[in-house]
Every structure is written in structure tokens, then in C-alpha cells.
Amino acid sequence: MTKFNVEHASLHIAGASVVPAQPTVHTAYVGLDVHKETIAIAVAEPGRQEPGYEGEIANTPKRVERKIQQLSERYGGGLLQFVYEAGPCGYGLYRQLLASGHDVQVVAPSRIPKAPGEQIKTDRRDAIKLARLARSGDLTPVWVPDTEQEAMRDLTRARDDMKAQERKARQQLNAFVLRHGHHWPKGRTRWTQTHFNWLESLRFEHDWQQVVLQEYIDAVRAATRRVADITTQMERALPQWSLAPVVEALVALRGIDKLAAMVLMAELGDISRFDSPRQLMGFLGLVPSEHSSGSRRRQGAITLTGNSHARRMLVESAWSYRFPARQTGHLKRKAANAPEEARAIAWKAQKRLCGRYRDLTRAGKNTKLVCVTVARELTGFIWDIVCRVMPATHAV
């Protein structure tokens, strides 16, 4: 697996990458164990001495600002490095610390080193550990979106949540109907008006079972309506988004419509920050795990690290390449607003990935594994399109 460029990712803020000419010298490293109401603080000074514990403060902007001033005065106004784990409290603290003029890293909890014998976990120990690892450079930061990017991510994830509720409501209705000996004929489309008419025509022995059926039907319709409403909201928000031109370019790819492109860009942001497609593939967890020693090389399942929302969308899109490569009217219509170079890359991707799917399945490979392989290679074509379109978007 190609290691993600930590320095590049940590300095990529609000869609722009700034790589310093020489390493930044910090006067102190501040570890923060952040909770809903409190923040435990530890400070590690350059050198090998043990970090000092500063205690806990209330997790409020005013109290955080006061603590920043105290630490800044203690270290003569020098540059401080703040670190804390990504979690449910969001990025408000990150933006406040960044606005104060200091460096901030939000680190991935799953990538924090842990000793085998480490059996005691407290807020104090976590803060000290973060400060120590920040000083040694052993933490892996995550990419932090700007406010616009985070808002679009909230919108796309809300639709994903609504879709999950719709699937759950449909499953519950189907289970209830089947449990009482009724089932929709195989091969006929579900969730059409005809299907709902059939459901409402069912009769049960007890009146309260009829009430249960109607409640399940109403729940499905309400969930479907919520999905449709938030999908409409996504379509309205797209023209106002700074990454709308990139979304239009990605739509040229087979298997990716506007919703899929919006999810990918909302989750990943400016993926041109990755130096190569291999870095992006590794970041998404689409590369095989490996355990090699000496002359022996063993590869296993994909690593499944990184953003699961984007990875799932890529795998779903990859299924479209099981059919032969062709330029259908539908593909031409949906790619009408894409740049010419994006359409050329999309056709190149079709020829490559459709052939790849055909060759691997004929070789006897499992179709699900083949689809993951296609999704990994599709990532490379997405990276290529974004790297070509993004400079023009930044210029605008």
C-alpha cells in the first residue's frame, strides 16, 4: 500500500496545498483529548523530557481562547502545534485554533500507535500520548474540509441516511407481508403504484393487523418522499458549489451520475492534492493488504481504510462496466456538459475497464472481486479528470 503523503495532507487547507521549503520548528506540542464538555491538555516541549499535564478546561470557545493565550505567552509567542483526534465534535475547534495563528492537526484515531501492553486509558494519558507522538511525528493527520465542503458533505450523507431508512422501512413491510403468506410475484417491479395498490388490497384476519399494514405502507411512502426531497435539494445546491464544474466533468464517466459525483467530491474534496492515483487508491482502502518477508510475498483482501462512503460509491459505479464498451445515447446526453478532455478520458476508461472486467471473469475470478478491481482502476481515471479540471476551477 502506498503511504499517504502526511505532510501534504496536513497542509492542505480549504482546497489549496502549501508545502514549506523547510520543516517548521514548533516551540511546543499540545495534545488535546476533546470531549463534548471538557478538553484535557498536555504539553510536550522539544527534547526527550516527559510531556506535562495541564489539566482540563471547559470545551467552550472563550475558555479555549484563554488557554491559547496562556500557552502563547509562556512560550514567547512561538509557533505551537496542536493535535487532537477526529471525532463527533467536528472541526469547530480546529478552525478556532487555526485562526489563532498556530499549526493544528486532526489525527486519525485508527492510525495512532498503541503499545501491546497498554491497558489503561484515561483522558490524562490520552492527552499526554498525543503530545508525545506529535513531537515525534508519529501521527497521521486527516484532511479537513472547509465550511462549504463540510456543508455539502452533510447534505450527501443526510441523503445516504434517508436512503438507509427507506431500505429498512421496505424490508420491514416485505417481512410483515411474507410472514402472513403474501408475496409479490417474482420478476415484477416493486414500489410502483401497482405494487402499492396490491399491498393495500391485502386483507388480514384481525382489524389491528390491517392497521399495522397501513402504518408500514405509510412509513415506506414517507421515507421515499424524504429521499426525493433531499435529492432535489442536492440538485439545487450543485450550481452554487465551487466544485460544480468538477462534478459535471466526472459525469462523463460511465456509472457515475450527478449524485455519485457529488458524493465523491463531497467526501474527498480536491483529490488533486494526491501526488498520484496510487496514493488515492491507498487512501480509499482499495489496495490489497500485504504481509511479505524476505523472498516471500503474500497479499490479502483490500485494506478497507479511509473513506467508506466514497469507496462504496466507487464499487457501485464499477458494476456498470460489466457490459461491453459503447457510446449510447444516454451516455452522450449525460456527458453533454463535460469538457472534451473529460469525455475522451471517459471513453478510454470504458475501453480499459470493460475489457478488464471481461478478461478477469473469463479467467474464473469472482465477480465481486473483479468489481473491486475495476473500482480501483476507475479511481485512477477519476484522479486524471479532476487534475485536469481543478486548475481551471481554482482560477475561476
TORROTOR-351515 format. One line per 2 residues: number of its first residue (from 1); their letters; for each residue x, y, z of C-alpha. Coordinates in Angstrom, 2 decimals. Example, Ala and Ser with C-alpha at 12.3 -4.5 7.8 and 13.67 -1.06 7.14 Angstrom:
// TORROTOR-351515
1 = as = 12.30:-4.50:7.80 | 13.67:-1.06:7.14
***
This chain:
// TORROTOR-351515
1 = mt = 0.00:0.00:0.00 | 1.32:3.41:-0.94
3 = kf = 1.74:5.59:2.13 | -0.36:8.74:2.14
5 = nv = 1.69:11.92:1.96 | 1.22:13.07:5.55
7 = eh = 2.87:16.46:5.20 | 0.95:17.21:2.01
9 = as = -2.37:16.21:3.58 | -1.86:18.13:6.81
11 = lh = -1.09:21.34:4.94 | -3.97:21.03:2.50
13 = ia = -6.46:23.54:3.88 | -9.57:24.91:2.13
15 = ga = -8.69:23.44:-1.25 | -5.11:24.74:-1.51
17 = sv = -1.83:22.95:-0.84 | 1.09:24.84:0.67
19 = vp = 4.31:22.90:1.17 | 7.01:24.81:3.10
21 = aq = 10.56:24.90:1.80 | 11.92:23.73:5.15
23 = pt = 10.45:21.93:8.19 | 8.54:24.19:10.58
25 = vh = 10.03:24.47:14.10 | 7.46:24.39:16.88
27 = ta = 8.17:25.71:20.35 | 5.78:23.18:21.94
29 = yv = 3.41:20.36:21.05 | -0.05:20.46:22.63
31 = gl = -2.11:17.26:22.86 | -5.88:17.73:23.29
33 = dv = -8.24:14.97:24.37 | -11.52:16.53:23.25
35 = hk = -14.94:15.65:24.65 | -18.35:17.26:24.46
37 = et = -17.91:19.28:27.67 | -14.21:19.14:28.51
39 = ia = -10.76:19.17:26.92 | -7.79:17.51:28.60
41 = ia = -4.50:19.26:27.72 | -0.87:18.10:27.78
43 = va = 2.22:19.94:26.51 | 5.43:18.39:25.21
45 = ep = 8.46:20.64:24.76 | 11.18:19.88:22.21
47 = gr = 13.57:17.29:23.57 | 13.13:13.98:25.34
49 = qe = 11.50:15.03:28.61 | 8.07:13.67:29.51
51 = pg = 5.11:15.88:28.46 | 3.46:17.86:31.25
53 = ye = -0.25:17.60:32.00 | -2.11:20.93:32.09
55 = ge = -5.45:19.68:33.42 | -8.92:20.05:31.92
57 = ia = -10.79:23.09:30.63 | -14.39:23.56:29.52
59 = nt = -14.96:22.94:25.82 | -16.12:26.47:25.02
61 = pk = -14.61:28.95:22.52 | -13.97:31.52:25.25
63 = rv = -12.11:29.09:27.53 | -10.11:27.68:24.60
65 = er = -9.08:31.19:23.54 | -7.86:31.96:27.04
67 = ki = -5.78:28.77:27.12 | -4.24:29.58:23.72
69 = qq = -3.16:32.99:25.03 | -1.65:31.47:28.16
71 = ls = 0.39:28.94:26.20 | 1.46:31.52:23.64
73 = er = 2.71:33.85:26.38 | 4.52:31.00:28.15
75 = yg = 6.47:30.11:25.01 | 7.23:33.67:23.95
77 = gg = 4.72:33.87:21.14 | 6.34:30.97:19.29
79 = ll = 4.54:28.63:16.91 | 2.62:25.87:18.72
81 = qf = 1.49:22.54:17.27 | -1.99:21.46:18.46
83 = vy = -3.24:17.92:17.84 | -6.47:16.13:18.65
85 = ea = -8.33:13.07:17.44 | -11.06:13.26:14.81
87 = gp = -14.39:12.59:16.47 | -18.05:13.58:16.83
89 = cg = -17.27:17.14:17.96 | -16.46:18.23:14.40
91 = yg = -13.94:20.79:13.19 | -15.01:23.90:15.09
93 = ly = -12.05:23.60:17.48 | -9.70:23.07:14.53
95 = rq = -10.82:26.28:12.87 | -10.55:28.27:16.09
97 = ll = -7.00:27.04:16.72 | -6.01:27.68:13.11
99 = as = -7.38:31.23:13.26 | -5.12:31.91:16.26
101 = gh = -2.07:31.55:14.00 | -0.81:28.17:15.21
103 = dv = -0.49:24.80:13.46 | -3.25:22.25:14.00
105 = qv = -3.56:18.59:13.10 | -6.70:16.47:13.39
107 = va = -5.38:12.92:13.56 | -6.95:9.62:12.55
109 = ps = -7.75:7.58:15.71 | -7.24:4.27:13.88
111 = ri = -3.67:5.25:12.94 | -2.48:6.22:16.45
113 = pk = 0.26:3.80:17.57 | -0.68:1.64:20.55
115 = ap = 1.66:-0.46:22.67 | 0.64:-4.13:23.14
117 = ge = 0.64:-3.82:26.93 | -1.31:-0.56:27.05
119 = qi = -4.35:-1.49:29.14 | -5.19:1.77:30.96
121 = kt = -6.95:4.58:29.09 | -7.78:7.93:30.69
123 = dr = -8.18:11.47:29.40 | -4.89:12.44:31.04
125 = rd = -2.98:9.58:29.41 | -4.56:10.23:26.02
127 = ai = -3.58:13.91:26.05 | -0.01:13.10:27.10
129 = kl = 0.23:10.40:24.46 | -0.95:12.77:21.72
131 = ar = 1.57:15.42:22.75 | 4.41:12.89:22.79
133 = la = 3.52:11.40:19.41 | 3.09:14.86:17.87
135 = rs = 6.62:15.73:18.97 | 7.99:12.53:17.44
137 = gd = 5.99:12.94:14.21 | 4.22:9.59:14.52
139 = lt = 0.65:10.83:13.95 | -1.30:10.62:10.71
141 = pv = -3.46:13.71:10.09 | -6.75:13.68:8.24
143 = wv = -7.75:16.14:5.55 | -10.03:18.82:7.00
145 = pd = -12.72:20.26:4.70 | -13.60:23.94:4.60
147 = te = -17.07:25.07:5.68 | -18.56:24.83:2.18
149 = qe = -17.14:21.36:1.67 | -18.41:20.22:5.07
151 = am = -21.90:21.57:4.31 | -22.05:19.61:1.05
153 = rd = -20.78:16.51:2.84 | -23.56:16.89:5.42
155 = lt = -26.10:17.10:2.61 | -24.88:13.99:0.78
157 = ra = -24.57:11.98:3.98 | -28.08:13.02:5.01
159 = rd = -29.39:11.56:1.76 | -27.46:8.37:2.47
161 = dm = -29.09:8.17:5.91 | -32.54:8.77:4.43
163 = ka = -31.89:6.05:1.86 | -30.95:3.62:4.63
165 = qe = -34.20:4.42:6.44 | -36.12:3.81:3.22
167 = rk = -34.45:0.40:2.75 | -35.23:-0.52:6.35
169 = ar = -38.89:0.51:6.04 | -39.28:-1.51:2.84
171 = qq = -37.66:-4.56:4.41 | -40.00:-4.36:7.41
173 = ln = -43.06:-4.12:5.15 | -41.93:-7.05:3.00
175 = af = -41.24:-9.15:6.09 | -44.68:-8.45:7.54
177 = vl = -46.47:-9.33:4.31 | -44.43:-12.50:3.76
179 = rh = -44.93:-13.59:7.36 | -48.66:-13.76:6.68
181 = gh = -48.40:-15.75:3.46 | -48.40:-12.97:0.85
183 = hw = -45.65:-12.16:-1.62 | -45.30:-10.06:-4.76
185 = pk = -44.84:-12.14:-7.95 | -41.22:-12.75:-8.86
187 = gr = -39.88:-10.70:-11.73 | -42.30:-7.80:-11.34
189 = tr = -41.10:-4.37:-10.28 | -41.69:-3.38:-6.67
191 = wt = -42.57:0.01:-5.18 | -44.62:1.18:-8.15
193 = qt = -48.19:2.41:-7.83 | -49.39:-1.03:-8.92
195 = hf = -47.36:-2.62:-6.15 | -48.79:-0.23:-3.54
197 = nw = -52.33:-0.92:-4.80 | -51.69:-4.63:-4.33
199 = le = -50.36:-4.08:-0.82 | -53.40:-2.02:0.19
201 = sl = -55.73:-4.68:-1.22 | -54.43:-7.34:1.17
203 = rf = -56.85:-8.48:3.88 | -55.99:-9.97:7.28
205 = eh = -57.96:-11.86:9.89 | -57.78:-9.16:12.58
207 = dw = -58.52:-5.47:12.22 | -55.38:-4.38:14.04
209 = qq = -53.24:-6.26:11.55 | -54.83:-4.12:8.84
211 = vv = -53.73:-1.07:10.82 | -50.18:-2.44:11.07
213 = lq = -50.07:-2.95:7.28 | -51.19:0.60:6.61
215 = ey = -48.65:2.02:9.07 | -45.86:0.11:7.33
217 = id = -47.05:1.37:3.92 | -47.19:4.96:5.19
219 = av = -43.68:4.62:6.64 | -42.32:3.47:3.26
221 = ra = -44.01:6.32:1.43 | -42.76:8.88:3.96
223 = at = -39.19:7.58:3.69 | -39.35:7.64:-0.12
225 = rr = -40.65:11.21:-0.02 | -37.77:12.29:2.25
227 = va = -35.23:10.75:-0.14 | -36.83:12.56:-3.08
229 = di = -36.89:15.88:-1.20 | -33.23:15.77:-0.19
231 = tt = -32.24:14.64:-3.70 | -33.99:17.73:-5.04
233 = qm = -32.13:19.84:-2.51 | -28.81:18.39:-3.71
235 = er = -29.65:19.28:-7.30 | -30.49:22.85:-6.24
237 = al = -27.27:23.20:-4.26 | -24.99:21.90:-7.01
239 = pq = -24.83:25.10:-9.16 | -23.80:27.11:-6.08
241 = ws = -20.95:24.74:-5.18 | -17.41:25.71:-6.16
243 = la = -16.74:22.12:-7.30 | -19.74:22.01:-9.65
245 = pv = -17.51:22.07:-12.80 | -15.63:19.03:-11.49
247 = ve = -18.91:17.21:-10.87 | -20.03:17.96:-14.44
249 = al = -16.72:16.56:-15.74 | -16.96:13.34:-13.70
251 = va = -20.47:12.68:-15.02 | -18.83:11.83:-18.35
253 = lr = -17.64:8.58:-16.80 | -19.83:5.53:-17.22
255 = gi = -21.55:4.52:-13.99 | -21.23:7.96:-12.40
257 = dk = -24.22:10.29:-12.41 | -24.51:13.67:-10.70
259 = la = -25.42:12.18:-7.33 | -22.47:9.78:-7.37
261 = am = -20.08:12.55:-8.46 | -21.38:14.85:-5.73
263 = vl = -20.84:12.16:-3.10 | -17.28:11.51:-4.30
265 = ma = -16.30:15.18:-4.37 | -18.07:15.94:-1.09
267 = el = -16.22:13.12:0.66 | -12.80:13.53:-0.96
269 = gd = -12.66:17.24:-1.83 | -9.87:18.31:-4.14
271 = is = -8.31:14.92:-4.87 | -5.65:16.57:-6.99
273 = rf = -3.84:17.01:-3.64 | -2.76:13.38:-4.05
275 = ds = 0.51:13.14:-5.95 | -0.53:10.01:-7.86
277 = pr = -3.54:7.74:-8.42 | -1.84:5.10:-6.27
279 = ql = -1.96:7.43:-3.27 | -5.68:7.95:-3.80
281 = mg = -6.29:4.21:-4.19 | -4.40:3.56:-0.95
283 = fl = -6.27:6.36:0.83 | -9.60:4.77:-0.17
285 = gl = -8.55:1.33:1.04 | -8.87:-0.24:-2.43
287 = vp = -5.35:-1.72:-2.48 | -4.60:-5.26:-1.25
289 = se = -3.17:-5.79:2.20 | 0.30:-7.34:2.24
291 = hs = 2.42:-9.38:4.59 | 5.79:-10.07:2.98
293 = sg = 9.06:-11.20:4.43 | 12.26:-11.94:2.57
295 = sr = 11.54:-13.55:-0.77 | 8.02:-14.47:0.26
297 = rr = 5.23:-12.09:-0.73 | 1.66:-12.55:0.47
299 = qg = -1.26:-10.28:-0.45 | -4.70:-10.42:1.10
301 = ai = -8.02:-8.61:0.96 | -8.20:-4.87:0.38
303 = tl = -7.26:-2.74:3.37 | -10.68:-1.01:3.71
305 = tg = -9.05:2.05:5.25 | -10.02:5.64:4.51
307 = ns = -13.41:6.99:3.49 | -16.01:4.23:3.37
309 = ha = -18.70:6.43:1.74 | -16.52:7.18:-1.27
311 = rr = -15.30:3.57:-1.50 | -18.85:2.21:-1.53
313 = ml = -19.90:4.68:-4.24 | -16.92:3.67:-6.40
315 = ve = -17.74:-0.03:-6.11 | -21.38:0.63:-7.01
317 = sa = -20.29:2.64:-10.06 | -17.86:-0.08:-11.12
319 = ws = -20.71:-2.56:-11.75 | -21.65:-0.58:-14.88
321 = yr = -18.51:-1.83:-16.61 | -19.70:-5.43:-16.77
323 = fp = -21.34:-4.57:-20.11 | -19.42:-4.05:-23.38
325 = ar = -17.94:-0.61:-24.05 | -20.22:1.53:-26.20
327 = qt = -21.32:5.11:-26.70 | -25.06:5.00:-26.05
329 = gh = -27.44:7.92:-26.36 | -27.84:8.03:-22.58
331 = lk = -24.08:8.31:-22.01 | -23.79:11.06:-24.62
333 = rk = -26.65:13.04:-23.10 | -25.34:12.91:-19.55
335 = aa = -21.84:13.88:-20.68 | -23.04:16.80:-22.81
337 = na = -21.83:19.46:-20.34 | -18.49:17.78:-19.63
339 = pe = -15.25:19.14:-21.16 | -13.94:17.43:-24.26
341 = ea = -10.89:16.05:-22.45 | -13.13:14.54:-19.76
343 = ra = -15.21:12.78:-22.42 | -12.03:11.45:-24.02
345 = ia = -10.83:10.06:-20.68 | -14.28:8.55:-20.05
347 = wk = -14.18:6.66:-23.37 | -10.66:5.48:-22.62
349 = aq = -11.89:4.28:-19.22 | -14.75:2.38:-20.85
351 = kr = -12.46:0.52:-23.21 | -10.00:-0.30:-20.45
353 = lc = -12.40:-1.26:-17.65 | -14.98:-3.15:-19.71
355 = gr = -12.18:-5.23:-21.16 | -10.68:-5.71:-17.73
357 = yr = -13.97:-6.99:-16.34 | -14.43:-9.36:-19.29
359 = dl = -10.90:-10.77:-19.08 | -10.97:-11.36:-15.32
361 = tr = -14.40:-13.03:-15.32 | -13.38:-15.29:-18.19
363 = ag = -10.34:-16.26:-16.14 | -12.72:-17.55:-13.45
365 = kn = -12.36:-14.72:-10.95 | -15.22:-13.95:-8.55
367 = tk = -17.36:-11.16:-9.99 | -17.37:-9.23:-6.71
369 = lv = -13.58:-9.25:-6.56 | -13.46:-8.22:-10.20
371 = cv = -15.77:-5.30:-9.45 | -13.44:-4.11:-6.68
373 = tv = -10.52:-4.33:-9.11 | -12.46:-2.23:-11.61
375 = ar = -13.32:0.28:-8.88 | -9.63:0.62:-8.04
377 = el = -8.73:1.35:-11.65 | -11.72:3.66:-12.03
379 = tg = -10.20:5.73:-9.22 | -7.22:6.45:-11.43
381 = fi = -9.40:7.83:-14.24 | -11.30:9.99:-11.73
383 = wd = -8.00:11.37:-10.43 | -6.93:12.16:-14.01
385 = iv = -10.13:14.08:-14.78 | -10.02:16.06:-11.53
387 = cr = -6.37:17.00:-12.03 | -7.21:18.38:-15.48
389 = vm = -10.38:20.26:-14.45 | -9.40:21.51:-10.99
391 = pa = -6.76:24.11:-12.09 | -9.40:25.88:-14.18
393 = th = -11.84:25.72:-11.26 | -9.28:27.29:-8.93
395 = av = -8.58:30.02:-11.48 | -12.27:30.91:-11.59
***
